[in-house]
Amino acid sequence: MADVRKLAVIGSGAAGCAAAWFLRQAGHHVTLYEKNEAPGGRIQTWQGETASINTGAVFFTNFYPLLWELLGETGLARRIMSCDKAVVLSDRQQRYAYNVASVRSFFGIPWLSMKEKLRVIRHTVGLLLRKTRFDLADPRQLARFDHQSIADYARQHLGDTIYHYLVRPAIEPYWYFSCEQASAALMMALQAEVPGVQFYTLRGGMEQIARALLKDVSVRFRTEVVDVRYMPDSRQVQLRLKDASETEVFDGVIVATQAHQAAALTASLDETLVSPEQRSFLAEQKYAACVTVWFRSGSISMGDCGFQLAPTGPGTHGLAAWTDLSQTESDSAAPNERIVGAWLRDALSRKLLDEPDDVVIRTAWQEARLFSPELPEQPAEAVHLVRRRCAIPIPEPGRYRRMVDFRQRQKPPVVFAGDYLATATVEGALRSGQTAAALFGI
Ligand SMILES: Cc1cc2nc3c(=O)[nH]c(=O)nc-3n(C[C@H](O)[C@H](O)[C@H](O)COP(=O)(O)OP(=O)(O)OC[C@H]3O[C@@H](n4cnc5c(N)ncnc54)[C@H](O)[C@@H]3O)c2cc1C
């Protein structure tokens, strides 16, 4: 076993929780600081009177190996629930329930010609034959394919129609940014996984993952760290807390916040601890915004949005997705209560971040109506609303290569974790936490 050390983790999102879990398993003494009153960060679950709502991550796939392992070890495996309905694609005029794991369903897609479908299959088989691993959570495997945007890559290799009707709905409903902004490596990793993909969620909410991982960890909620300093004489790290006169001292720290927060927290460290390259990587990280409104549908028919309805086709879409909670959290909603969430894309979310609630609610409803025209003009009752300015780190072209460089430079006593060091998924965040913990000897 490694030397037992006194270590701190800042942030209780998936990355921080995984880091704390692995450090604890290795026998280290761990204190975790979280500025909010509850754990989870972007996997938090809002507990309403009659329903629990995942306000960030909703689902995971069979391609999240670390999450599956942790769900088994923490006893949460029994709460896994399969989301087995198709994703409904809508171009406003026409809808198609597309089961991404079914070849038959793929051949039924109405917007693509047979020639285009065969082109997609040839391209996917070509990727699989390369036998390259495309692990979404491992930037080392994606860095080789990181030279152009998804839009450029898809148009060049697959053509415009496939790009708009198949590629965009595979990315934009889940990450909120545009395919013009993101690296082609993300698309290739997804394309390689699609043939066998299956979606799941956790009955009772994704936040349980954070709670389970922190079970034996000393956690200080409502405690914001404002500064990380290094003390060369003792080779220890000092944390300064908001509204506290005392500082706290550790042998090392894992900063598991978002990138801009990590940059601010470590601003006073010299370049032997945080290199100029790492500093600019943190400062330059862009995030997509996401505003989400959940509606109680009562007797209103929401149309068949399956587990998720996603816009397809050319043009800018304000709606990212329309998710039916009864498909993903069925034991938490009261009988006859159907709650549907409208998730808005980055550009529209940005416009709404500072608008009053009634404007946000009306806009979200109108956007949903564009793709589900049977909805009435008057919005259903809104049960919850979340505005996130920094929802999803954008993996711009070149970003995966810079992640590899950043990760190679990581060394104790100050180490970083977070989804901006992988792809923004629960698995990516967990794996970044595991990798960070490994640097302290686990
Ligand atoms: C709307 C939305 C939907 C998503 N859907 C999915 C999905 O369906 N499936 C999927 O796999 N992924 C999804 N994701 C992505 C996934 O949720 C994230 O990638 C992941 O949860 C990020 O975890 P993290 O630990 O890196 O960051 P965070 O969860 O943001 O954690 C950072 C934590 O640090 C705390 N903190 C920050 N500063 C300080 C400080 N100074 N002192 C103390 N604490 C501090 C914050 O309060 C926060 O709790 C979604 C994300 C969003 C926003």
The ligand as a Gaussian input file, in Angstrom:
#p B3LYP/6-31G(d) Opt

LIG

0 1
 C      -27.898000      19.393000     -18.160000
 C      -26.874000      18.298000     -18.202000
 C      -27.219000      17.033000     -18.647000
 C      -26.285000      16.011000     -18.692000
 N      -26.656000      14.767000     -19.105000
 C      -25.781000      13.751000     -19.014000
 C      -26.213000      12.419000     -19.230000
 O      -27.398000      12.159000     -19.437000
 N      -25.265000      11.428000     -19.143000
 C      -23.963000      11.677000     -18.838000
 O      -23.158000      10.747000     -18.778000
 N      -23.540000      12.944000     -18.594000
 C      -24.419000      13.966000     -18.649000
 N      -24.018000      15.231000     -18.346000
 C      -22.593000      15.465000     -18.036000
 C      -22.240000      15.077000     -16.605000
 O      -23.283000      15.430000     -15.744000
 C      -20.962000      15.823000     -16.194000
 O      -19.973000      15.584000     -17.169000
 C      -20.408000      15.388000     -14.837000
 O      -21.441000      15.214000     -13.902000
 C      -19.422000      16.453000     -14.368000
 O      -18.876000      16.102000     -13.123000
 P      -17.640000      16.913000     -12.501000
 O      -17.323000      16.276000     -11.201000
 O      -16.572000      17.064000     -13.496000
 O      -18.182000      18.412000     -12.258000
 P      -19.361000      18.971000     -11.338000
 O      -20.457000      17.994000     -11.247000
 O      -19.674000      20.328000     -11.847000
 O      -18.723000      19.083000      -9.878000
 C      -17.956000      20.172000      -9.424000
 C      -18.310000      20.411000      -7.955000
 O      -17.386000      21.339000      -7.404000
 C      -18.069000      22.193000      -6.492000
 N      -17.245000      23.399000      -6.326000
 C      -16.908000      24.299000      -7.298000
 N      -16.098000      25.261000      -6.777000
 C      -15.920000      24.948000      -5.472000
 C      -15.169000      25.554000      -4.413000
 N      -14.447000      26.672000      -4.615000
 N      -15.203000      24.981000      -3.186000
 C      -15.936000      23.849000      -2.969000
 N      -16.669000      23.234000      -3.917000
 C      -16.659000      23.771000      -5.170000
 C      -19.393000      22.435000      -7.226000
 O      -20.388000      22.923000      -6.340000
 C      -19.694000      21.035000      -7.770000
 O      -20.444000      20.264000      -6.844000
 C      -24.950000      16.264000     -18.276000
 C      -24.603000      17.535000     -17.803000
 C      -25.555000      18.531000     -17.748000
 C      -25.181000      19.869000     -17.195000

